[in-house]
């Protein structure tokens, strides 16, 4: 995935339809830079969860 993805460990993701923020062990997400300072990754930003 090269420059398209970032690995996040133990950080929350946002599931708006369930109004929850689970903390997967590992999430491979789109690189959105500073946007993640304003919100956690949404489902459309996630490639893979463990």
ModelCIF file with pLDDT and N, C-alpha, C, O atoms, coordinates in Angstrom:
data_MODEL
#
_entry.id   MODEL 
#
_entity.id                         1 
_entity.type                       polymer 
_entity.pdbx_number_of_molecules   1 
#
_entity_poly.entity_id                      1 
_entity_poly.type                           'polypeptide(L)' 
_entity_poly.nstd_linkage                   no 
_entity_poly.nstd_monomer                   no 
_entity_poly.pdbx_seq_one_letter_code       
;(UNK)(UNK)(UNK)(UNK)(UNK)(UNK)(UNK)(UNK)(UNK)(UNK)(UNK)(UNK)(UNK)(UNK)(UNK)(UNK)
(UNK)(UNK)(UNK)(UNK)(UNK)(UNK)(UNK)(UNK)(UNK)(UNK)(UNK)(UNK)(UNK)(UNK)(UNK)(UNK)
(UNK)(UNK)(UNK)(UNK)(UNK)(UNK)(UNK)(UNK)(UNK)(UNK)(UNK)(UNK)(UNK)(UNK)(UNK)(UNK)
(UNK)(UNK)
;
_entity_poly.pdbx_seq_one_letter_code_can   XXXXXXXXXXXXXXXXXXXXXXXXXXXXXXXXXXXXXXXXXXXXXXXXXX 
_entity_poly.pdbx_strand_id                 A 
#
loop_
_entity_poly_seq.entity_id 
_entity_poly_seq.num 
_entity_poly_seq.mon_id 
_entity_poly_seq.hetero 
1 1  UNK n 
1 2  UNK n 
1 3  UNK n 
1 4  UNK n 
1 5  UNK n 
1 6  UNK n 
1 7  UNK n 
1 8  UNK n 
1 9  UNK n 
1 10 UNK n 
1 11 UNK n 
1 12 UNK n 
1 13 UNK n 
1 14 UNK n 
1 15 UNK n 
1 16 UNK n 
1 17 UNK n 
1 18 UNK n 
1 19 UNK n 
1 20 UNK n 
1 21 UNK n 
1 22 UNK n 
1 23 UNK n 
1 24 UNK n 
1 25 UNK n 
1 26 UNK n 
1 27 UNK n 
1 28 UNK n 
1 29 UNK n 
1 30 UNK n 
1 31 UNK n 
1 32 UNK n 
1 33 UNK n 
1 34 UNK n 
1 35 UNK n 
1 36 UNK n 
1 37 UNK n 
1 38 UNK n 
1 39 UNK n 
1 40 UNK n 
1 41 UNK n 
1 42 UNK n 
1 43 UNK n 
1 44 UNK n 
1 45 UNK n 
1 46 UNK n 
1 47 UNK n 
1 48 UNK n 
1 49 UNK n 
1 50 UNK n 
#
_struct_asym.id          A 
_struct_asym.entity_id   1 
#
loop_
_ma_qa_metric.id 
_ma_qa_metric.mode 
_ma_qa_metric.name 
_ma_qa_metric.software_group_id 
_ma_qa_metric.type 
1 global pLDDT . pLDDT 
2 local  pLDDT . pLDDT 
#
_ma_qa_metric_global.metric_id      1 
_ma_qa_metric_global.metric_value   91.26 
_ma_qa_metric_global.model_id       1 
_ma_qa_metric_global.ordinal_id     1 
#
loop_
_ma_qa_metric_local.label_asym_id 
_ma_qa_metric_local.label_comp_id 
_ma_qa_metric_local.label_seq_id 
_ma_qa_metric_local.metric_id 
_ma_qa_metric_local.metric_value 
_ma_qa_metric_local.model_id 
_ma_qa_metric_local.ordinal_id 
A UNK 1  2 75.00 1 1  
A UNK 2  2 80.00 1 2  
A UNK 3  2 87.00 1 3  
A UNK 4  2 90.00 1 4  
A UNK 5  2 95.00 1 5  
A UNK 6  2 93.00 1 6  
A UNK 7  2 94.00 1 7  
A UNK 8  2 92.00 1 8  
A UNK 9  2 94.00 1 9  
A UNK 10 2 95.00 1 10 
A UNK 11 2 94.00 1 11 
A UNK 12 2 95.00 1 12 
A UNK 13 2 95.00 1 13 
A UNK 14 2 94.00 1 14 
A UNK 15 2 94.00 1 15 
A UNK 16 2 91.00 1 16 
A UNK 17 2 90.00 1 17 
A UNK 18 2 89.00 1 18 
A UNK 19 2 91.00 1 19 
A UNK 20 2 94.00 1 20 
A UNK 21 2 94.00 1 21 
A UNK 22 2 95.00 1 22 
A UNK 23 2 96.00 1 23 
A UNK 24 2 96.00 1 24 
A UNK 25 2 97.00 1 25 
A UNK 26 2 97.00 1 26 
A UNK 27 2 96.00 1 27 
A UNK 28 2 96.00 1 28 
A UNK 29 2 95.00 1 29 
A UNK 30 2 94.00 1 30 
A UNK 31 2 91.00 1 31 
A UNK 32 2 85.00 1 32 
A UNK 33 2 80.00 1 33 
A UNK 34 2 81.00 1 34 
A UNK 35 2 79.00 1 35 
A UNK 36 2 78.00 1 36 
A UNK 37 2 80.00 1 37 
A UNK 38 2 84.00 1 38 
A UNK 39 2 86.00 1 39 
A UNK 40 2 92.00 1 40 
A UNK 41 2 93.00 1 41 
A UNK 42 2 94.00 1 42 
A UNK 43 2 95.00 1 43 
A UNK 44 2 95.00 1 44 
A UNK 45 2 94.00 1 45 
A UNK 46 2 96.00 1 46 
A UNK 47 2 96.00 1 47 
A UNK 48 2 96.00 1 48 
A UNK 49 2 95.00 1 49 
A UNK 50 2 95.00 1 50 
#
loop_
_atom_site.group_PDB 
_atom_site.id 
_atom_site.type_symbol 
_atom_site.label_atom_id 
_atom_site.label_alt_id 
_atom_site.label_comp_id 
_atom_site.label_asym_id 
_atom_site.label_entity_id 
_atom_site.label_seq_id 
_atom_site.pdbx_PDB_ins_code 
_atom_site.Cartn_x 
_atom_site.Cartn_y 
_atom_site.Cartn_z 
_atom_site.occupancy 
_atom_site.B_iso_or_equiv 
_atom_site.pdbx_formal_charge 
_atom_site.auth_seq_id 
_atom_site.auth_comp_id 
_atom_site.auth_asym_id 
_atom_site.auth_atom_id 
_atom_site.pdbx_PDB_model_num 
ATOM 1   N N  . UNK A 1 1  ? 0.817   -1.194 0.000  1.00 75.00 ? 1  UNK A N  1 
ATOM 2   C CA . UNK A 1 1  ? 0.000   0.000  0.000  1.00 75.00 ? 1  UNK A CA 1 
ATOM 3   C C  . UNK A 1 1  ? 0.860   1.257  0.000  1.00 75.00 ? 1  UNK A C  1 
ATOM 4   O O  . UNK A 1 1  ? 0.371   2.356  -0.263 1.00 75.00 ? 1  UNK A O  1 
ATOM 5   N N  . UNK A 1 2  ? 2.123   1.088  0.292  1.00 80.00 ? 2  UNK A N  1 
ATOM 6   C CA . UNK A 1 2  ? 3.066   2.202  0.166  1.00 80.00 ? 2  UNK A CA 1 
ATOM 7   C C  . UNK A 1 2  ? 2.648   3.461  0.896  1.00 80.00 ? 2  UNK A C  1 
ATOM 8   O O  . UNK A 1 2  ? 2.380   3.437  2.097  1.00 80.00 ? 2  UNK A O  1 
ATOM 9   N N  . UNK A 1 3  ? 2.595   4.541  0.177  1.00 87.00 ? 3  UNK A N  1 
ATOM 10  C CA . UNK A 1 3  ? 2.284   5.851  0.754  1.00 87.00 ? 3  UNK A CA 1 
ATOM 11  C C  . UNK A 1 3  ? 0.795   6.063  0.990  1.00 87.00 ? 3  UNK A C  1 
ATOM 12  O O  . UNK A 1 3  ? 0.400   7.082  1.557  1.00 87.00 ? 3  UNK A O  1 
ATOM 13  N N  . UNK A 1 4  ? -0.037  5.113  0.561  1.00 90.00 ? 4  UNK A N  1 
ATOM 14  C CA . UNK A 1 4  ? -1.485  5.256  0.717  1.00 90.00 ? 4  UNK A CA 1 
ATOM 15  C C  . UNK A 1 4  ? -1.965  4.907  2.116  1.00 90.00 ? 4  UNK A C  1 
ATOM 16  O O  . UNK A 1 4  ? -3.056  5.320  2.510  1.00 90.00 ? 4  UNK A O  1 
ATOM 17  N N  . UNK A 1 5  ? -1.171  4.154  2.879  1.00 95.00 ? 5  UNK A N  1 
ATOM 18  C CA . UNK A 1 5  ? -1.661  3.628  4.147  1.00 95.00 ? 5  UNK A CA 1 
ATOM 19  C C  . UNK A 1 5  ? -0.740  3.945  5.312  1.00 95.00 ? 5  UNK A C  1 
ATOM 20  O O  . UNK A 1 5  ? 0.447   4.232  5.153  1.00 95.00 ? 5  UNK A O  1 
ATOM 21  N N  . UNK A 1 6  ? -1.345  3.880  6.491  1.00 93.00 ? 6  UNK A N  1 
ATOM 22  C CA . UNK A 1 6  ? -0.627  4.092  7.743  1.00 93.00 ? 6  UNK A CA 1 
ATOM 23  C C  . UNK A 1 6  ? -1.083  3.017  8.719  1.00 93.00 ? 6  UNK A C  1 
ATOM 24  O O  . UNK A 1 6  ? -2.262  2.664  8.738  1.00 93.00 ? 6  UNK A O  1 
ATOM 25  N N  . UNK A 1 7  ? -0.170  2.493  9.529  1.00 94.00 ? 7  UNK A N  1 
ATOM 26  C CA . UNK A 1 7  ? -0.508  1.496  10.534 1.00 94.00 ? 7  UNK A CA 1 
ATOM 27  C C  . UNK A 1 7  ? -0.695  2.211  11.868 1.00 94.00 ? 7  UNK A C  1 
ATOM 28  O O  . UNK A 1 7  ? 0.182   2.945  12.323 1.00 94.00 ? 7  UNK A O  1 
ATOM 29  N N  . UNK A 1 8  ? -1.846  1.985  12.480 1.00 92.00 ? 8  UNK A N  1 
ATOM 30  C CA . UNK A 1 8  ? -2.144  2.563  13.797 1.00 92.00 ? 8  UNK A CA 1 
ATOM 31  C C  . UNK A 1 8  ? -2.293  1.418  14.770 1.00 92.00 ? 8  UNK A C  1 
ATOM 32  O O  . UNK A 1 8  ? -2.973  0.437  14.468 1.00 92.00 ? 8  UNK A O  1 
ATOM 33  N N  . UNK A 1 9  ? -1.674  1.519  15.928 1.00 94.00 ? 9  UNK A N  1 
ATOM 34  C CA . UNK A 1 9  ? -1.724  0.453  16.928 1.00 94.00 ? 9  UNK A CA 1 
ATOM 35  C C  . UNK A 1 9  ? -2.448  0.924  18.165 1.00 94.00 ? 9  UNK A C  1 
ATOM 36  O O  . UNK A 1 9  ? -2.042  1.892  18.809 1.00 94.00 ? 9  UNK A O  1 
ATOM 37  N N  . UNK A 1 10 ? -3.541  0.224  18.499 1.00 95.00 ? 10 UNK A N  1 
ATOM 38  C CA . UNK A 1 10 ? -4.272  0.510  19.734 1.00 95.00 ? 10 UNK A CA 1 
ATOM 39  C C  . UNK A 1 10 ? -4.931  1.865  19.794 1.00 95.00 ? 10 UNK A C  1 
ATOM 40  O O  . UNK A 1 10 ? -5.160  2.391  20.883 1.00 95.00 ? 10 UNK A O  1 
ATOM 41  N N  . UNK A 1 11 ? -5.245  2.449  18.640 1.00 94.00 ? 11 UNK A N  1 
ATOM 42  C CA . UNK A 1 11 ? -5.904  3.757  18.621 1.00 94.00 ? 11 UNK A CA 1 
ATOM 43  C C  . UNK A 1 11 ? -7.337  3.580  18.131 1.00 94.00 ? 11 UNK A C  1 
ATOM 44  O O  . UNK A 1 11 ? -7.613  2.663  17.357 1.00 94.00 ? 11 UNK A O  1 
ATOM 45  N N  . UNK A 1 12 ? -8.253  4.442  18.570 1.00 95.00 ? 12 UNK A N  1 
ATOM 46  C CA . UNK A 1 12 ? -9.658  4.283  18.221 1.00 95.00 ? 12 UNK A CA 1 
ATOM 47  C C  . UNK A 1 12 ? -9.957  4.526  16.744 1.00 95.00 ? 12 UNK A C  1 
ATOM 48  O O  . UNK A 1 12 ? -9.228  5.221  16.035 1.00 95.00 ? 12 UNK A O  1 
ATOM 49  N N  . UNK A 1 13 ? -11.056 3.922  16.319 1.00 95.00 ? 13 UNK A N  1 
ATOM 50  C CA . UNK A 1 13 ? -11.673 4.231  15.035 1.00 95.00 ? 13 UNK A CA 1 
ATOM 51  C C  . UNK A 1 13 ? -13.098 4.660  15.347 1.00 95.00 ? 13 UNK A C  1 
ATOM 52  O O  . UNK A 1 13 ? -13.588 4.390  16.443 1.00 95.00 ? 13 UNK A O  1 
ATOM 53  N N  . UNK A 1 14 ? -13.768 5.314  14.425 1.00 94.00 ? 14 UNK A N  1 
ATOM 54  C CA . UNK A 1 14 ? -15.128 5.781  14.662 1.00 94.00 ? 14 UNK A CA 1 
ATOM 55  C C  . UNK A 1 14 ? -16.114 4.999  13.808 1.00 94.00 ? 14 UNK A C  1 
ATOM 56  O O  . UNK A 1 14 ? -15.966 4.915  12.588 1.00 94.00 ? 14 UNK A O  1 
ATOM 57  N N  . UNK A 1 15 ? -17.121 4.427  14.459 1.00 94.00 ? 15 UNK A N  1 
ATOM 58  C CA . UNK A 1 15 ? -18.220 3.750  13.776 1.00 94.00 ? 15 UNK A CA 1 
ATOM 59  C C  . UNK A 1 15 ? -19.486 4.566  14.024 1.00 94.00 ? 15 UNK A C  1 
ATOM 60  O O  . UNK A 1 15 ? -20.208 4.311  14.988 1.00 94.00 ? 15 UNK A O  1 
ATOM 61  N N  . UNK A 1 16 ? -19.762 5.556  13.150 1.00 91.00 ? 16 UNK A N  1 
ATOM 62  C CA . UNK A 1 16 ? -20.860 6.487  13.413 1.00 91.00 ? 16 UNK A CA 1 
ATOM 63  C C  . UNK A 1 16 ? -22.230 5.818  13.502 1.00 91.00 ? 16 UNK A C  1 
ATOM 64  O O  . UNK A 1 16 ? -23.065 6.249  14.298 1.00 91.00 ? 16 UNK A O  1 
ATOM 65  N N  . UNK A 1 17 ? -22.485 4.771  12.704 1.00 90.00 ? 17 UNK A N  1 
ATOM 66  C CA . UNK A 1 17 ? -23.803 4.139  12.731 1.00 90.00 ? 17 UNK A CA 1 
ATOM 67  C C  . UNK A 1 17 ? -24.074 3.458  14.068 1.00 90.00 ? 17 UNK A C  1 
ATOM 68  O O  . UNK A 1 17 ? -25.234 3.288  14.444 1.00 90.00 ? 17 UNK A O  1 
ATOM 69  N N  . UNK A 1 18 ? -23.035 3.069  14.789 1.00 89.00 ? 18 UNK A N  1 
ATOM 70  C CA . UNK A 1 18 ? -23.189 2.445  16.106 1.00 89.00 ? 18 UNK A CA 1 
ATOM 71  C C  . UNK A 1 18 ? -22.877 3.408  17.243 1.00 89.00 ? 18 UNK A C  1 
ATOM 72  O O  . UNK A 1 18 ? -23.015 3.067  18.418 1.00 89.00 ? 18 UNK A O  1 
ATOM 73  N N  . UNK A 1 19 ? -22.458 4.608  16.882 1.00 91.00 ? 19 UNK A N  1 
ATOM 74  C CA . UNK A 1 19 ? -22.069 5.614  17.869 1.00 91.00 ? 19 UNK A CA 1 
ATOM 75  C C  . UNK A 1 19 ? -21.030 5.042  18.844 1.00 91.00 ? 19 UNK A C  1 
ATOM 76  O O  . UNK A 1 19 ? -21.152 5.181  20.061 1.00 91.00 ? 19 UNK A O  1 
ATOM 77  N N  . UNK A 1 20 ? -19.992 4.388  18.265 1.00 94.00 ? 20 UNK A N  1 
ATOM 78  C CA . UNK A 1 20 ? -18.959 3.795  19.110 1.00 94.00 ? 20 UNK A CA 1 
ATOM 79  C C  . UNK A 1 20 ? -17.574 4.066  18.547 1.00 94.00 ? 20 UNK A C  1 
ATOM 80  O O  . UNK A 1 20 ? -17.418 4.420  17.379 1.00 94.00 ? 20 UNK A O  1 
ATOM 81  N N  . UNK A 1 21 ? -16.590 3.896  19.387 1.00 94.00 ? 21 UNK A N  1 
ATOM 82  C CA . UNK A 1 21 ? -15.192 4.101  19.008 1.00 94.00 ? 21 UNK A CA 1 
ATOM 83  C C  . UNK A 1 21 ? -14.340 2.956  19.558 1.00 94.00 ? 21 UNK A C  1 
ATOM 84  O O  . UNK A 1 21 ? -13.613 3.135  20.535 1.00 94.00 ? 21 UNK A O  1 
ATOM 85  N N  . UNK A 1 22 ? -14.431 1.771  18.925 1.00 95.00 ? 22 UNK A N  1 
ATOM 86  C CA . UNK A 1 22 ? -13.612 0.648  19.380 1.00 95.00 ? 22 UNK A CA 1 
ATOM 87  C C  . UNK A 1 22 ? -12.136 0.918  19.137 1.00 95.00 ? 22 UNK A C  1 
ATOM 88  O O  . UNK A 1 22 ? -11.777 1.765  18.320 1.00 95.00 ? 22 UNK A O  1 
ATOM 89  N N  . UNK A 1 23 ? -11.287 0.195  19.850 1.00 96.00 ? 23 UNK A N  1 
ATOM 90  C CA . UNK A 1 23 ? -9.839  0.336  19.717 1.00 96.00 ? 23 UNK A CA 1 
ATOM 91  C C  . UNK A 1 23 ? -9.240  -0.994 19.250 1.00 96.00 ? 23 UNK A C  1 
ATOM 92  O O  . UNK A 1 23 ? -8.860  -1.828 20.072 1.00 96.00 ? 23 UNK A O  1 
ATOM 93  N N  . UNK A 1 24 ? -9.157  -1.191 17.923 1.00 96.00 ? 24 UNK A N  1 
ATOM 94  C CA . UNK A 1 24 ? -8.566  -2.434 17.430 1.00 96.00 ? 24 UNK A CA 1 
ATOM 95  C C  . UNK A 1 24 ? -7.083  -2.504 17.769 1.00 96.00 ? 24 UNK A C  1 
ATOM 96  O O  . UNK A 1 24 ? -6.437  -1.480 17.991 1.00 96.00 ? 24 UNK A O  1 
ATOM 97  N N  . UNK A 1 25 ? -6.547  -3.729 17.807 1.00 97.00 ? 25 UNK A N  1 
ATOM 98  C CA . UNK A 1 25 ? -5.108  -3.888 18.063 1.00 97.00 ? 25 UNK A CA 1 
ATOM 99  C C  . UNK A 1 25 ? -4.299  -3.190 16.978 1.00 97.00 ? 25 UNK A C  1 
ATOM 100 O O  . UNK A 1 25 ? -3.351  -2.461 17.269 1.00 97.00 ? 25 UNK A O  1 
ATOM 101 N N  . UNK A 1 26 ? -4.681  -3.419 15.726 1.00 97.00 ? 26 UNK A N  1 
ATOM 102 C CA . UNK A 1 26 ? -3.992  -2.792 14.593 1.00 97.00 ? 26 UNK A CA 1 
ATOM 103 C C  . UNK A 1 26 ? -5.034  -2.360 13.575 1.00 97.00 ? 26 UNK A C  1 
ATOM 104 O O  . UNK A 1 26 ? -5.964  -3.109 13.277 1.00 97.00 ? 26 UNK A O  1 
ATOM 105 N N  . UNK A 1 27 ? -4.882  -1.166 13.046 1.00 96.00 ? 27 UNK A N  1 
ATOM 106 C CA . UNK A 1 27 ? -5.735  -0.667 11.964 1.00 96.00 ? 27 UNK A CA 1 
ATOM 107 C C  . UNK A 1 27 ? -4.828  -0.133 10.863 1.00 96.00 ? 27 UNK A C  1 
ATOM 108 O O  . UNK A 1 27 ? -3.925  0.664  11.115 1.00 96.00 ? 27 UNK A O  1 
ATOM 109 N N  . UNK A 1 28 ? -5.080  -0.580 9.653  1.00 96.00 ? 28 UNK A N  1 
ATOM 110 C CA . UNK A 1 28 ? -4.369  -0.039 8.499  1.00 96.00 ? 28 UNK A CA 1 
ATOM 111 C C  . UNK A 1 28 ? -5.344  0.907  7.819  1.00 96.00 ? 28 UNK A C  1 
ATOM 112 O O  . UNK A 1 28 ? -6.385  0.488  7.313  1.00 96.00 ? 28 UNK A O  1 
ATOM 113 N N  . UNK A 1 29 ? -4.996  2.182  7.813  1.00 95.00 ? 29 UNK A N  1 
ATOM 114 C CA . UNK A 1 29 ? -5.915  3.235  7.380  1.00 95.00 ? 29 UNK A CA 1 
ATOM 115 C C  . UNK A 1 29 ? -5.277  4.120  6.312  1.00 95.00 ? 29 UNK A C  1 
ATOM 116 O O  . UNK A 1 29 ? -4.061  4.118  6.119  1.00 95.00 ? 29 UNK A O  1 
ATOM 117 N N  . UNK A 1 30 ? -6.131  4.871  5.629  1.00 94.00 ? 30 UNK A N  1 
ATOM 118 C CA . UNK A 1 30 ? -5.642  5.858  4.665  1.00 94.00 ? 30 UNK A CA 1 
ATOM 119 C C  . UNK A 1 30 ? -4.819  6.907  5.383  1.00 94.00 ? 30 UNK A C  1 
ATOM 120 O O  . UNK A 1 30 ? -5.091  7.250  6.533  1.00 94.00 ? 30 UNK A O  1 
ATOM 121 N N  . UNK A 1 31 ? -3.830  7.403  4.706  1.00 91.00 ? 31 UNK A N  1 
ATOM 122 C CA . UNK A 1 31 ? -3.068  8.538  5.242  1.00 91.00 ? 31 UNK A CA 1 
ATOM 123 C C  . UNK A 1 31 ? -3.875  9.804  5.002  1.00 91.00 ? 31 UNK A C  1 
ATOM 124 O O  . UNK A 1 31 ? -4.068  10.224 3.861  1.00 91.00 ? 31 UNK A O  1 
ATOM 125 N N  . UNK A 1 32 ? -4.342  10.402 6.081  1.00 85.00 ? 32 UNK A N  1 
ATOM 126 C CA . UNK A 1 32 ? -5.098  11.643 5.977  1.00 85.00 ? 32 UNK A CA 1 
ATOM 127 C C  . UNK A 1 32 ? -4.427  12.768 6.757  1.00 85.00 ? 32 UNK A C  1 
ATOM 128 O O  . UNK A 1 32 ? -5.018  13.826 6.973  1.00 85.00 ? 32 UNK A O  1 
ATOM 129 N N  . UNK A 1 33 ? -3.209  12.532 7.168  1.00 80.00 ? 33 UNK A N  1 
ATOM 130 C CA . UNK A 1 33 ? -2.429  13.568 7.829  1.00 80.00 ? 33 UNK A CA 1 
ATOM 131 C C  . UNK A 1 33 ? -3.114  14.189 9.029  1.00 80.00 ? 33 UNK A C  1 
ATOM 132 O O  . UNK A 1 33 ? -3.506  13.496 9.967  1.00 80.00 ? 33 UNK A O  1 
ATOM 133 N N  . UNK A 1 34 ? -3.249  15.476 8.989  1.00 81.00 ? 34 UNK A N  1 
ATOM 134 C CA . UNK A 1 34 ? -3.782  16.222 10.137 1.00 81.00 ? 34 UNK A CA 1 
ATOM 135 C C  . UNK A 1 34 ? -5.264  16.015 10.373 1.00 81.00 ? 34 UNK A C  1 
ATOM 136 O O  . UNK A 1 34 ? -5.770  16.388 11.432 1.00 81.00 ? 34 UNK A O  1 
ATOM 137 N N  . UNK A 1 35 ? -5.977  15.430 9.417  1.00 79.00 ? 35 UNK A N  1 
ATOM 138 C CA . UNK A 1 35 ? -7.410  15.168 9.630  1.00 79.00 ? 35 UNK A CA 1 
ATOM 139 C C  . UNK A 1 35 ? -7.637  14.288 10.845 1.00 79.00 ? 35 UNK A C  1 
ATOM 140 O O  . UNK A 1 35 ? -8.663  14.415 11.512 1.00 79.00 ? 35 UNK A O  1 
ATOM 141 N N  . UNK A 1 36 ? -6.688  13.386 11.149 1.00 78.00 ? 36 UNK A N  1 
ATOM 142 C CA . UNK A 1 36 ? -6.849  12.501 12.292 1.00 78.00 ? 36 UNK A CA 1 
ATOM 143 C C  . UNK A 1 36 ? -6.638  13.226 13.614 1.00 78.00 ? 36 UNK A C  1 
ATOM 144 O O  . UNK A 1 36 ? -6.853  12.640 14.675 1.00 78.00 ? 36 UNK A O  1 
ATOM 145 N N  . UNK A 1 37 ? -6.232  14.461 13.574 1.00 80.00 ? 37 UNK A N  1 
ATOM 146 C CA . UNK A 1 37 ? -6.195  15.269 14.803 1.00 80.00 ? 37 UNK A CA 1 
ATOM 147 C C  . UNK A 1 37 ? -7.600  15.749 15.159 1.00 80.00 ? 37 UNK A C  1 
ATOM 148 O O  . UNK A 1 37 ? -7.890  16.050 16.317 1.00 80.00 ? 37 UNK A O  1 
ATOM 149 N N  . UNK A 1 38 ? -8.473  15.817 14.142 1.00 84.00 ? 38 UNK A N  1 
ATOM 150 C CA . UNK A 1 38 ? -9.837  16.294 14.337 1.00 84.00 ? 38 UNK A CA 1 
ATOM 151 C C  . UNK A 1 38 ? -10.831 15.156 14.559 1.00 84.00 ? 38 UNK A C  1 
ATOM 152 O O  . UNK A 1 38 ? -11.846 15.343 15.229 1.00 84.00 ? 38 UNK A O  1 
ATOM 153 N N  . UNK A 1 39 ? -10.545 13.975 14.002 1.00 86.00 ? 39 UNK A N  1 
ATOM 154 C CA . UNK A 1 39 ? -11.430 12.823 14.172 1.00 86.00 ? 39 UNK A CA 1 
ATOM 155 C C  . UNK A 1 39 ? -10.642 11.544 13.940 1.00 86.00 ? 39 UNK A C  1 
ATOM 156 O O  . UNK A 1 39 ? -9.584  11.554 13.310 1.00 86.00 ? 39 UNK A O  1 
ATOM 157 N N  . UNK A 1 40 ? -11.180 10.429 14.465 1.00 92.00 ? 40 UNK A N  1 
ATOM 158 C CA . UNK A 1 40 ? -10.573 9.120  14.233 1.00 92.00 ? 40 UNK A CA 1 
ATOM 159 C C  . UNK A 1 40 ? -10.972 8.634  12.843 1.00 92.00 ? 40 UNK A C  1 
ATOM 160 O O  . UNK A 1 40 ? -11.913 9.167  12.254 1.00 92.00 ? 40 UNK A O  1 
ATOM 161 N N  . UNK A 1 41 ? -10.272 7.628  12.308 1.00 93.00 ? 41 UNK A N  1 
ATOM 162 C CA . UNK A 1 41 ? -10.649 7.108  10.992 1.00 93.00 ? 41 UNK A CA 1 
ATOM 163 C C  . UNK A 1 41 ? -12.089 6.580  10.982 1.00 93.00 ? 41 UNK A C  1 
ATOM 164 O O  . UNK A 1 41 ? -12.541 5.933  11.927 1.00 93.00 ? 41 UNK A O  1 
ATOM 165 N N  . UNK A 1 42 ? -12.782 6.873  9.897  1.00 94.00 ? 42 UNK A N  1 
ATOM 166 C CA . UNK A 1 42 ? -14.126 6.361  9.664  1.00 94.00 ? 42 UNK A CA 1 
ATOM 167 C C  . UNK A 1 42 ? -14.027 5.069  8.851  1.00 94.00 ? 42 UNK A C  1 
ATOM 168 O O  . UNK A 1 42 ? -12.963 4.782  8.302  1.00 94.00 ? 42 UNK A O  1 
ATOM 169 N N  . UNK A 1 43 ? -15.108 4.278  8.757  1.00 95.00 ? 43 UNK A N  1 
ATOM 170 C CA . UNK A 1 43 ? -15.044 3.031  7.995  1.00 95.00 ? 43 UNK A CA 1 
ATOM 171 C C  . UNK A 1 43 ? -14.509 3.206  6.570  1.00 95.00 ? 43 UNK A C  1 
ATOM 172 O O  . UNK A 1 43 ? -13.779 2.345  6.078  1.00 95.00 ? 43 UNK A O  1 
ATOM 173 N N  . UNK A 1 44 ? -14.857 4.288  5.916  1.00 95.00 ? 44 UNK A N  1 
ATOM 174 C CA . UNK A 1 44 ? -14.386 4.505  4.539  1.00 95.00 ? 44 UNK A CA 1 
ATOM 175 C C  . UNK A 1 44 ? -12.890 4.796  4.455  1.00 95.00 ? 44 UNK A C  1 
ATOM 176 O O  . UNK A 1 44 ? -12.326 4.786  3.362  1.00 95.00 ? 44 UNK A O  1 
ATOM 177 N N  . UNK A 1 45 ? -12.237 5.054  5.592  1.00 94.00 ? 45 UNK A N  1 
ATOM 178 C CA . UNK A 1 45 ? -10.802 5.314  5.631  1.00 94.00 ? 45 UNK A CA 1 
ATOM 179 C C  . UNK A 1 45 ? -9.992  4.094  6.017  1.00 94.00 ? 45 UNK A C  1 
ATOM 180 O O  . UNK A 1 45 ? -8.763  4.153  6.044  1.00 94.00 ? 45 UNK A O  1 
ATOM 181 N N  . UNK A 1 46 ? -10.665 2.979  6.321  1.00 96.00 ? 46 UNK A N  1 
ATOM 182 C CA . UNK A 1 46 ? -9.996  1.794  6.858  1.00 96.00 ? 46 UNK A CA 1 
ATOM 183 C C  . UNK A 1 46 ? -9.827  0.723  5.797  1.00 96.00 ? 46 UNK A C  1 
ATOM 184 O O  . UNK A 1 46 ? -10.780 0.365  5.104  1.00 96.00 ? 46 UNK A O  1 
ATOM 185 N N  . UNK A 1 47 ? -8.593  0.208  5.674  1.00 96.00 ? 47 UNK A N  1 
ATOM 186 C CA . UNK A 1 47 ? -8.323  -0.890 4.757  1.00 96.00 ? 47 UNK A CA 1 
ATOM 187 C C  . UNK A 1 47 ? -8.441  -2.244 5.458  1.00 96.00 ? 47 UNK A C  1 
ATOM 188 O O  . UNK A 1 47 ? -8.961  -3.200 4.883  1.00 96.00 ? 47 UNK A O  1 
ATOM 189 N N  . UNK A 1 48 ? -7.954  -2.324 6.712  1.00 96.00 ? 48 UNK A N  1 
ATOM 190 C CA . UNK A 1 48 ? -7.886  -3.604 7.398  1.00 96.00 ? 48 UNK A CA 1 
ATOM 191 C C  . UNK A 1 48 ? -7.823  -3.394 8.908  1.00 96.00 ? 48 UNK A C  1 
ATOM 192 O O  . UNK A 1 48 ? -7.187  -2.452 9.382  1.00 96.00 ? 48 UNK A O  1 
ATOM 193 N N  . UNK A 1 49 ? -8.488  -4.280 9.667  1.00 95.00 ? 49 UNK A N  1 
ATOM 194 C CA . UNK A 1 49 ? -8.474  -4.235 11.136 1.00 95.00 ? 49 UNK A CA 1 
ATOM 195 C C  . UNK A 1 49 ? -8.065  -5.573 11.698 1.00 95.00 ? 49 UNK A C  1 
ATOM 196 O O  . UNK A 1 49 ? -8.410  -6.622 11.155 1.00 95.00 ? 49 UNK A O  1 
ATOM 197 N N  . UNK A 1 50 ? -7.327  -5.530 12.789 1.00 95.00 ? 50 UNK A N  1 
ATOM 198 C CA . UNK A 1 50 ? -6.989  -6.751 13.535 1.00 95.00 ? 50 UNK A CA 1 
ATOM 199 C C  . UNK A 1 50 ? -7.353  -6.500 14.991 1.00 95.00 ? 50 UNK A C  1 
ATOM 200 O O  . UNK A 1 50 ? -7.166  -7.377 15.834 1.00 95.00 ? 50 UNK A O  1 
#
